[in-house]
Amino acid sequence: MTRLIIVGAGASGMMAAISAAKNNKDIEIVILEHGMKHGRKILATGNGRCNLTNKKLDKECFRSHDGEFIDSWLKECDTDKIIDTFFEFGMLTYDKGGYIYPYSRQASTVNDILIKMCESLSVKFIFDAHVLDVEICDDKTFNVMTSVGFEENGVRKKKRETFMADKVILACGGKAYSSLGSDGSGYKMAKNLGIKMIPTVPALTGLKCRENVYKLGAGVRTNAKISLYVDHEMACEDEGELQLTEYGISGIPVFQVSRFASYGLLDGCKVHVNIDFMPEYTDEEIKRNIELFSGMGHHSIGNVLDGMINSKLKDLILAHCRIDALSYVSDLSIEEIDKIVANLKCFYSVITETNDFSQAQVCAGGVRLSEIDMNFQVKRIPGLYIVGELLDVDGICGGYNLHWAWLSGLIAGRDV
Ligand SMILES: Cc1cc2nc3c(=O)[nH]c(=O)nc-3n(C[C@H](O)[C@H](O)[C@H](O)COP(=O)(O)OP(=O)(O)OC[C@H]3O[C@@H](n4cnc5c(N)ncnc54)[C@H](O)[C@@H]3O)c2cc1C
């Protein structure tokens, strides 16, 4: 009988276990999980609703340093395959404009269904089992060195235990949101095995800005277009609901561009964003509206802008332009009006830092894809598989990171 050890009871680990159990006879599957529960991160996804995949599946939605095979994987395991897989597990899904959620709108449904499937296929879970290292003992087997918790006279203690395995799947996630389990220990294991890595950085996270006027706008949510520049070259842009915070900017469009900021800053480059706070309007239209509204008895620039944008955003823009909100529009110079319009359409902001891993939804970088074959097996180490966020693939917001976790788990489990 083949003994498969999976490290991590998260999205990719549980999917790999189910796939391995369904596709392989004569297999014993053990999942070692250092937390006390399965799928803690799954429960937090999609604001508790779990956006598990997306109808628009394109290789452009996934970023990697060597992603030439991502397209082939996506063709092999597309959105319908994931929806059908969960249907076969007994779960209905719901399509909200292409974003796929469980029909229950509860992330716990996804987690529960994976746990039930694992249990019905006799997958064994060992909790409070922190895997420290994986050792190749001979050409065929592995020693999985673990620190396992146990109870003695009501006191929780730890002991070292080595699990022998014929095959191992590393499914321990990256190091984003470590409070939900993934603490980066998978990278250390891979590194100790001589596996090549791409430096890891926080992705899908907020950006800290140099300008101190952001405090004035904290709490504002507004539609905006964000263009991110690295050393004055545009790296990425996105439009959606921007959130202004005490430290700078957040929200989906910021998350989408954040990994480029992370890598730019890591490389010591200058990183800045241009924010278009009124993407639906041209400069000329904004200017015309200011003139028009000021002639309707609104008089002050503050009053005029109140009819156009969020009032806190107005405070931020006027403070940045050093223009008093009570100034009459008729008293402002052409240059001052132009300055207001320019800042509404192209607010220049220097990015000093990204939020750290503890506040990032995913981790960019990780194990190089060139290290694994099409079945997620490490080329140099037969029997060892690496799946999920541990690999150098980060998806944009919209269900892509979980799609990657399911996809890699399904394929690796089948291959085992
Ligand atoms: C707040 C938040 C919201 C998100 N929302 C979405 C969303 O809606 N849609 C989407 O597609 N993606 C979303 N993501 C990203 C997505 O959750 C992850 O990309 C995905 O869970 C990664 O799956 P994984 O199996 O690789 O890792 P994880 O799900 O992180 O699982 C790894 C498991 O391994 C365990 N582990 C780690 N190290 C060890 C060790 N040494 N020994 C034993 N066990 C170990 C961990 O405890 C954990 O249980 C979100 C992420 C966050 C943080």
The ligand as an SDF file (V2000), in Angstrom:
LIG
                    3D

 53 58  0  0  0  0  0  0  0  0999 V2000
   -8.7370   37.1010    3.8880 C   0  0  0  0  0  0  0  0  0  0  0  0
   -8.5160   36.3000    2.6300 C   0  0  0  0  0  0  0  0  0  0  0  0
   -9.5360   36.2340    1.6810 C   0  0  0  0  0  0  0  0  0  0  0  0
   -9.3310   35.5070    0.5030 C   0  0  0  0  0  0  0  0  0  0  0  0
  -10.3760   35.4120   -0.3910 N   0  0  0  0  0  0  0  0  0  0  0  0
  -10.2040   34.6670   -1.5130 C   0  0  0  0  0  0  0  0  0  0  0  0
  -11.2860   34.4730   -2.4200 C   0  0  0  0  0  0  0  0  0  0  0  0
  -12.4340   34.8780   -2.1780 O   0  0  0  0  0  0  0  0  0  0  0  0
  -11.0410   33.7760   -3.5670 N   0  0  0  0  0  0  0  0  0  0  0  0
   -9.8010   33.2420   -3.8500 C   0  0  0  0  0  0  0  0  0  0  0  0
   -9.6360   32.6400   -4.9020 O   0  0  0  0  0  0  0  0  0  0  0  0
   -8.7710   33.3730   -2.9810 N   0  0  0  0  0  0  0  0  0  0  0  0
   -8.9460   34.0460   -1.8190 C   0  0  0  0  0  0  0  0  0  0  0  0
   -7.9080   34.1450   -0.9260 N   0  0  0  0  0  0  0  0  0  0  0  0
   -6.6410   33.4080   -1.2100 C   0  0  0  0  0  0  0  0  0  0  0  0
   -6.8050   31.8960   -0.9510 C   0  0  0  0  0  0  0  0  0  0  0  0
   -7.4700   31.7060    0.2690 O   0  0  0  0  0  0  0  0  0  0  0  0
   -5.4550   31.1730   -0.9110 C   0  0  0  0  0  0  0  0  0  0  0  0
   -4.7300   31.4800   -2.0660 O   0  0  0  0  0  0  0  0  0  0  0  0
   -5.6440   29.6660   -0.8050 C   0  0  0  0  0  0  0  0  0  0  0  0
   -6.3060   29.3340    0.3800 O   0  0  0  0  0  0  0  0  0  0  0  0
   -4.2890   28.9500   -0.8560 C   0  0  0  0  0  0  0  0  0  0  0  0
   -4.5180   27.5800   -0.6820 O   0  0  0  0  0  0  0  0  0  0  0  0
   -3.3580   26.6340   -0.1350 P   0  0  0  0  0  0  0  0  0  0  0  0
   -3.9430   25.2840    0.0050 O   0  0  0  0  0  0  0  0  0  0  0  0
   -2.1550   26.7980   -0.9840 O   0  0  0  0  0  0  0  0  0  0  0  0
   -2.9690   27.2360    1.2790 O   0  0  0  0  0  0  0  0  0  0  0  0
   -3.8460   27.4200    2.6160 P   0  0  0  0  0  0  0  0  0  0  0  0
   -5.2840   27.4480    2.2760 O   0  0  0  0  0  0  0  0  0  0  0  0
   -3.2420   28.5710    3.3070 O   0  0  0  0  0  0  0  0  0  0  0  0
   -3.5800   26.0910    3.4350 O   0  0  0  0  0  0  0  0  0  0  0  0
   -2.3120   25.7460    3.9410 C   0  0  0  0  0  0  0  0  0  0  0  0
   -2.4990   24.8660    5.1750 C   0  0  0  0  0  0  0  0  0  0  0  0
   -1.2440   24.3350    5.5610 O   0  0  0  0  0  0  0  0  0  0  0  0
   -1.0770   24.4450    6.9640 C   0  0  0  0  0  0  0  0  0  0  0  0
    0.3690   24.4700    7.2440 N   0  0  0  0  0  0  0  0  0  0  0  0
    1.2400   25.4440    6.8750 C   0  0  0  0  0  0  0  0  0  0  0  0
    2.4900   25.1160    7.2560 N   0  0  0  0  0  0  0  0  0  0  0  0
    2.4060   23.9140    7.8710 C   0  0  0  0  0  0  0  0  0  0  0  0
    3.3680   23.0710    8.4830 C   0  0  0  0  0  0  0  0  0  0  0  0
    4.6610   23.3710    8.5330 N   0  0  0  0  0  0  0  0  0  0  0  0
    2.9300   21.8890    9.0380 N   0  0  0  0  0  0  0  0  0  0  0  0
    1.6110   21.5570    8.9970 C   0  0  0  0  0  0  0  0  0  0  0  0
    0.6680   22.3240    8.4550 N   0  0  0  0  0  0  0  0  0  0  0  0
    1.0510   23.4970    7.8730 C   0  0  0  0  0  0  0  0  0  0  0  0
   -1.8300   25.7110    7.3130 C   0  0  0  0  0  0  0  0  0  0  0  0
   -2.2130   25.7450    8.6840 O   0  0  0  0  0  0  0  0  0  0  0  0
   -3.0170   25.6400    6.3690 C   0  0  0  0  0  0  0  0  0  0  0  0
   -4.1040   24.9550    6.9350 O   0  0  0  0  0  0  0  0  0  0  0  0
   -8.0770   34.8450    0.2600 C   0  0  0  0  0  0  0  0  0  0  0  0
   -7.0780   34.9120    1.2240 C   0  0  0  0  0  0  0  0  0  0  0  0
   -7.2920   35.6230    2.4050 C   0  0  0  0  0  0  0  0  0  0  0  0
   -6.1880   35.6600    3.4250 C   0  0  0  0  0  0  0  0  0  0  0  0
  1  2  1  0
  2  3  1  0
  2 52  2  0
  3  4  2  0
  4  5  1  0
  4 50  1  0
  5  6  2  0
  6  7  1  0
  6 13  1  0
  7  8  2  0
  7  9  1  0
  9 10  1  0
 10 11  2  0
 10 12  1  0
 12 13  2  0
 13 14  1  0
 14 15  1  0
 14 50  1  0
 15 16  1  0
 16 17  1  0
 16 18  1  0
 18 19  1  0
 18 20  1  0
 20 21  1  0
 20 22  1  0
 22 23  1  0
 23 24  1  0
 24 25  2  0
 24 26  1  0
 24 27  1  0
 27 28  1  0
 28 29  2  0
 28 30  1  0
 28 31  1  0
 31 32  1  0
 32 33  1  0
 33 34  1  0
 33 48  1  0
 34 35  1  0
 35 36  1  0
 35 46  1  0
 36 37  1  0
 36 45  1  0
 37 38  2  0
 38 39  1  0
 39 40  1  0
 39 45  2  0
 40 41  1  0
 40 42  2  0
 42 43  1  0
 43 44  2  0
 44 45  1  0
 46 47  1  0
 46 48  1  0
 48 49  1  0
 50 51  2  0
 51 52  1  0
 52 53  1  0
M  END
$$$$
